């Protein structure tokens, strides 16, 4: 265990030879890029080569970020959620090109009968917002939530356009998984049983009440800084109550549903598109399985090939009407693309509002994860960019 840093910020963990530049970039995030608390982990060819953490877990108390500190990663959760459906695909329970209503008959309402699993997971189903009230009570009652999901009317002809399903996507994924899983488990329960437990991951989609507050990093959020760092078009959309992005992310139920001031984060509440809580180490380990041969989880080569394959655009291309850019989504993951580059061709993962990012880069057998409690950027966070730039080619 190596420890280094300046007099204000102790950096803990280790890097393998060849990855020293990542450690330097991580330290510079504190000294030059205003980091508060964070962790970074990288696997290559199934071996952990970077495992770093440091800074402050709780700004109000000054408590340090520890080795087992967990943090809310917002939409970076989407990648872990997509892994559950990939596992269902590997087990033969799910065909990405089958219609959703084949597995979930009640879904075939309001013009959704032709929506395929692939289109839903690519944010092309027009189901990015709810037309009726959805609060914590509805989210906690999966049967009640399923009724709301099934009777939602799409905003447009499915597959004709793309708009980021910021919160809703995970709820649809969870109900779909409940329908195909022989044990009818929710996405969070399935993730715990079939991915987190076998791999020994400190990551939860539905944080248990038993996890003490002391293990959780408290978010330090600056709305002004986030808005200032957004592209102008995204900033305007985030402030416009009629925009797709505002309706998808800010309200009903909105991303604040994942936060509980009394317990840091909401407990025993599954929000698979934005409520994941865990460590960078856990995320990198999970992605490492997908970046290599998938053996640890019994993934078939056919599934891994599908994840690496190019994304399929909507009839209107990859322009995302919520995120206001050319963004490629495939099978629940974001793909490396023109407006958001990470890794090499074929890489897939998911970023989270505030700076977090995790992904698999099968071309290099590499998996990367960075998490932080200082919530600042929505795209191209300078802290994350510095870490990734330091990864050796």
N, C-alpha and C positions, 0 to 999 in steps of 0.2 A: 504494500500500500504506500503510494507516494503522496506527499502533501506539499503543495507549494502555493505561493500567492504573495501579494503585497501585504502591508500591515493592516489593510482594511478587509481583504477578501481572501480567505483560505480556500484553495482549490484542492479537492480530495479525489482520490481514485488512481487510475493508472492508464497508460497507453503502451501499446506494444511498439517495438522499434519500427520506424517508418511512419508512425502517426504522431510524432512529437509536435508537428505543426498544428494539429487539432487542439492539443493541450494549450499551446500558445494562444491560439485564437479564442479558446474558451476563457483563458485568463484575461485577455484583452477585452472581452465582452464586459467584464466588470470594471476594468480600469479606464476603458475608452468609450464603451457603448452603453453605459448606464444600466447594466444588468442588475437585478435585485437578487433573485435566487433562480437556479437553473440546474439542469442535468443534460448530459449528452452521452449517448451510447452508440457504438458501431460494431456490427458483426461482419466478418468477412470469411466466406467459405465455411460458415457454421461456427467460427471461432470468435469469441469476444475480443476485440482488439482495442477498443476505447470504452472506458467506463468512468465518467467524470461527474462530479456534482460540487456545488458550492454556493456561497452567498447566504441570503437571509430567507428563512421560511415565512416569517411573519414580520412585516415592516413595523407594526405597532409595538411588538414586544422585543424585537431584535433577535428572536430565536433563530438558530442556524438551520440551513437546509441539510438534512442528514442523509445517510446512505439509503434509507428506506422511505424518505419523504415522497408522497404522492401529490399530484396536482391535477386539476381539471384541464383537459386538453381540447375542449370545445369540438370543432368539426374534425379534428384528427381522429376522433372516435369512429368516424365513418369507415376508415380503413379496417379497424378491428371488427366492426359490424359486418363488413363485406366478406371478411374471412369466414364467418359462420355460414354464409350462403355458398361460398366456394367449397367448404367442407361438405355441405349437403349435396352439392353437385358431384363431388368425388364419390359420394356414397350412392349415387344413382337416384336420389330422391327428387332431383330438380334438374330441369332442362332450361338453360338460359333463353332458348328461342321458343319455348312453349308459352302459351297464353296464361296470364296470371290466374284467370278464372278456372282453368283446368284444375288447379290445386285449391282454389278458394272461390267456389261458385257464386257466393254473395257479392263478389267484387264486380260481377258483370251487370252493373247498374249504370245509369246515366251516361251511356256511350263508352264505357270502359271495357266492353267485352273483347275487343281485339288487342288490348295492351299486352305486350309480351313482357316477360321477366327482364329481358335485356333492355327494353325501352324504359321500363320503370327505373331500373338501376342506373340508367344514363341520364336521368333527370328530364326525360322527354315525354312523360305522361301527363303533364299539365296539372299535377296534384301538389303543387308547392305550398298551398295555403288551405286553411279550413274555412268552410262556409257557415259553420255553426260553432258556438263556444266550446273551447277545449281548455280545461284547466288541470291542475294536479289531480283532482278527484277522477277526472275522465282518464287521464294517462295511467293512473294507478289501477284502474279497472279494465283489464285487457279485453274482456268480453264486450263491455260498453264501448271501448275505443274501437274495436273491430267493426261495430255497427256504424259508427261515424265514418270510419275510413271507407267502408263499402259503399255508402250512399253519397260520398263526395262526388260532385260533378267536375270533370276536367275543365280547365280554363280554355282549352283548345283541342282540336283533333289530335289525339295522341300520335307522337312521332313527327308531327309537323314542325315543332319548335323545341327549344331547350331553355329551361330556366331552373336555376339552382333550387332544389328541394331541401332547404337548409335544415329544417327540423322534421318535416313530415316523412322524409324518406325512411328514416330508421323505424318509424312506427309501421309503415307498410312492410318493410323487411321483416320485422319481428312477427307480424301476423302471418306473413307468407311462410316463415320458418315454422311457426306453430302448426300450420296446416300440413307441412310435409314431414316433419319430425314424427316418427312413430310414437314418441313420448309426449308430443305436443308441448314442448318447452318453449318459453319465451326466448327471445334472442339473448338477453342477458344471462339467463340460466344456462342456455346451451353453450354460450361462450365460456362461462365458468367451468362447466362440466367437461367440455370437449377440447378446449384450447388452453385456458388459463391453468386449470389444475394439472393436466398432463405435463405442461411445460414449466410449471412452478412460477407463474407470472403474478406480479403484484399489479393487477389491473382489473377494474370492475366496470361493468356496464350495469349500473344499479348498485351504488355504494352501500354496503351493509351498515346497519346502525351500530354494529359492534366495533367498527374501526374508530379509534380514538381521534379526537380533533388534533392531537399533538402530532399525528402522522401526516397531516394535510397542510399543504402550502396555501396561504391566504393570498388571493389575487389582489394585485395592485393595478387598478385600471384607470387610465386617463382617457376619457372620451375625446377630449380636445386633441390629444396626440394621435389617437387612432384616426379621427376624421382628417387631421392635417396630412397624414401619410397615405390616405386613400387617393386613388385616381379621382379626378373631379366628378366623372360620371357616376362612380360608385358612391362617393360622398353624397351627391345629390339624391341618389336613389335611397340611400340609408336614412335620409331625412324626410322623404316623401311618403306619407301614409298610404298613398295609392299605388306606389311602385311594387313590383314583384318582390324585390329584395326586402322591403320593409314588411310586407305581409308574410313573407316566408320566415324571417329571422327575428323581427322585433316584437310581434304581437301574436297572441292566440295560438300557442301558449307563449311563444317567445323564448329566447335563449336564457333569460333570467330564471326560468323554471328549474334550472340545475343548481341554483344557489340557495343556501339557507343560512342567514346570518347567525343563527343560534348554533348550528352544527357545521359551519363552513360551507358544506355542499349538501344538497338534498340526499336523503337516505332512502334506500329501498324503493327507488323510483327509476325506472328504465327510460332513458332518453337516448336511443342508440345512434342518433345523428349528432349529438353534441354533449352528452353527459358522462362520457368516460373519464374515470379518475385512475391514475396509475403513475408508474415510473417510466422514464426513458428506457431503462434497462429491459423492462417487460415488453415495451413496444418493439424495440430493436430485435429482441429474441423472437417474438412472434413473426415479424417480417423476415427474419433470417430463414425460417422454415420455408417461406414462400420464395425466397431468393435463391434457394438451393434445390434440393430434390424433393422436398415435402415429406420426407420419410417419417419424421417425428410425429406427424399428424395423419399419416396414411393418405396423403394427397396423390391423386392420379396424375400422370403426365399430361393427360388430356385437359385437366383443369388448369394446370400451370401454364400450358400453351395458350389456353383461352385468355388468361389474365395478361399474358405478354402481348397478345395480338393487338393490332391497331384498333382504336375506338371507331365505332360506326356513327357517322353524323346523323342528325335529324334532317328532314327535308330542307330545312333552312341552314344547314351546316352546323358548325360548332359555336356559333355566336350564342352566348348565354345572356338571356334577357334580364336575368337577375344580377349577375356579376359584371355585366357590361364589358365582356371581352370574349376572346376566342379560347374557350376552355374545353378540354376533352375529358369526358367521363366514360368509364367502361366497367360494367359489372360491379358497381358500387364504389369503385376507386376513381381517383383522379389520375390521369395519365400525364407523363411529362409532355409538354406541348409548347406552342409558341409563346403564350402569355404567362406560362408558369413552368419553368424548366427545373428539373431535378433528376439527377442520375443520367443514364444513357437511354438510348431507344429501347422501348419496352418497359421501362420503369413504371411502377404504379404505387400509389400511396394516398395520403390525404393530409392537407394542412389544416391548422386550426386557428381561428381568430385570435390574435394576440401574439403569434409568432411560432407556436408549436408546429412541428412537421415530423412525419415518419413515413418511410417508404422502403420498398424492395427494389433493388437494381440487379435483376438476374443476370444481366450481361457481365457483371463483375462479381456475382455471388455476394453482393454487399447489402446490408440492411442498416438503416440510419434512423435515429430518433433524437429529437431535441425538444425539451419542454421547459417552460418558464412560468413564473408567477407575475412577472411584470408585463402586463398586457398592453401592447403598443401597436404593432403593425398588423394589417390584414394580408398584404402581399409583400413578398421580398423583404422580410425583416432583416435588417443589417446584421443582427447577431447570428441568425441562421445562415445567411449568405456567407459570413466569414468562416463559420465552421465547415460548411460544405466545400468552400474554396480551398480549405486546408487538407481535404482528403486526397491522398496521393492517387495519381492515375495508374 
